[in-house]
Amino acid sequence: MKMYLISDNIDTYTGMRLAGVEGEVVHKKEELQSALDRALADREIGIILLTEKFGREFPDVVNQLKLEHRTPLFVEIPDRHGTGRKPNFITDYVNEAIGLKL
């Protein structure tokens, strides 16, 4: 099973290539859709890594993929600029999910 990166910047792509993860850099919605179609066609890919920017800029594409496909697993990762989420987003997520204050 392989991982595949679809990134919006060359720095994240380069870092993941150094770790042995193949991928590509795209910027437009059409390019993202084409890259996802190619990745979904490869049955050896078990995890598709997407930089968080795609989730912010093209939420319709990313959310549709997550809802329609059981495999591969889609994971949004921060890029070299860090995450766009609040510092305590995990704690807030758990609080919302189970209703307990941590």
Residue, then its C-alpha position, 0 to 999 in steps of 0.5 A: m500500500k502506497m501513500y500519494l501526496i497532492s500538494d499546493n506547494i513545491d516545498t511540501y512536495t519536496g519534503m515528502r519526496l525525501a520521505g519516499v512519498e510520491g505525488e504532484v503539485v497542483h494549483k487549480k481546481e481542474e488540476l486537483q480533480s485530474a490528480l485525484d482521478r489519477a490517484l484513485a485509479d491506482r489501486e496500490i494507493g491506500i492513503i492520499l495526502l492533501t494539503e489543508k489549502f485544498g480543503r479551504e479553497f475547494p471544500d466541495v471537491v474534498n468533502q465529496l471524495k471523503l463521502e463517496h470513497r471508502t478507500p483510499l483514506f484522505v488525510e489533510i496535512p498542514d503545509r510548510h506554513g503550518t496549520g490553518r487551524k486553531p492551536n487547540f482544535i483537537t481538544d475542541y473537537v473532542n469536547e464537541a464529539i463527546g460533550l466533555k470539557l477536557 
